[in-house]
Amino acid sequence: MVRAEQPPVAQESQVPPQVVSTWSGQAREEAVQRMFTAIAGVYDLNNTLLSFGLHYRWKKLTASLVPLVEQGTALDVGSGTADLALLIEPRMGAKGRVIASDLNHAMLAEGLKKVDGKGLAGKITCLQASAEHLGFADDTFDAVTTGFCMRNVGDLPQAVREIRRVMKPSGCFVCLEFSRPVFGWLRALYDWYSFRLLPWIGTKVARDTTGVYEYLPASIRTFPDQERLCQVLREAGFRQVSYKNLTGGIVAIHLATK
Ligand SMILES: C[S@@+](CC[C@H](N)C(=O)[O-])C[C@H]1O[C@@H](n2cnc3c(N)ncnc32)[C@H](O)[C@@H]1O
């Protein structure tokens, strides 16, 4: 794995997660990274259990929207345990390359195990980098993807501008993220699940002490909904911005062109 920079130093105090979701900047980034470091080893299993297996379907659909390119180069931002990087790799052609980038070393280490296990280390590179400062030259990638990362970044407009900067002209950005359910009844059910049941499972069943199960719904609630995210993308200079709701808008895939 390539380390672009050292991960943030962990602080001893536990910050209330509801508060973290409304912060921005460095303090938020450090608190978020402490959570991901703590849960990296169980992240995939938890994702499958808590989303009833849906997360992998959402990711497969996201990858299917990435245009096929011969000898393409793609970047997956906030790649974590590398699911999306693995899914987009076949879309970059036999000689294509994918960079799986993430700020969190522990998450990337889990991703690297999966990449190695599939014999794809020659095609997928795991790289530690911040979404806000990617460190690649302008106009590098045919496609950029991101899954469930954007609501965690400290500075969303900066991350989106940085993603656009590293994309080739006419390159494609595909963003999978939690969003706002479109039906009132689904919103009510989803709120009950995420604000009541999920934290209960987190503390009573998983005996979590990181606060991640409270942070998760709070971060979803404060993230821009479908239309507002379109606006953030347009303000960053993207064109042809559109979105597709999945599972009634619990998640949405945003598509945008440089
Ligand atoms: C919920 S996980 C998603 C992981 C993976 N993309 C997936 O869909 O399973 C969010 C990931 O975003 C990463 N992340 C959060 N803030 C980041 C930032 N500012 N720059 C890069 N990665 C970040 C976290 O370290 C974590 O691995």
The ligand as an ORCA input file, in Angstrom:
! r2SCAN-3c Opt
* xyz 0 1
  C     -18.546      4.249      4.982
  S     -16.924      3.979      4.413
  C     -17.181      3.502      2.743
  C     -16.131      2.559      2.248
  C     -16.398      1.966      0.859
  N     -16.375      2.994     -0.163
  C     -17.703      1.251      0.817
  O     -18.588      1.701      0.065
  O     -17.859      0.251      1.513
  C     -16.313      5.621      4.233
  C     -14.856      5.665      3.896
  O     -14.528      7.018      3.563
  C     -13.247      7.283      4.112
  N     -13.093      8.716      4.281
  C     -13.730      9.536      5.143
  N     -13.327     10.801      5.001
  C     -12.394     10.788      4.021
  C     -11.615     11.783      3.403
  N     -11.687     13.071      3.786
  N     -10.784     11.421      2.409
  C     -10.697     10.132      2.011
  N     -11.408      9.134      2.564
  C     -12.245      9.463      3.562
  C     -13.233      6.543      5.425
  O     -11.923      6.365      5.889
  C     -13.936      5.250      5.054
  O     -13.054      4.266      4.632
*
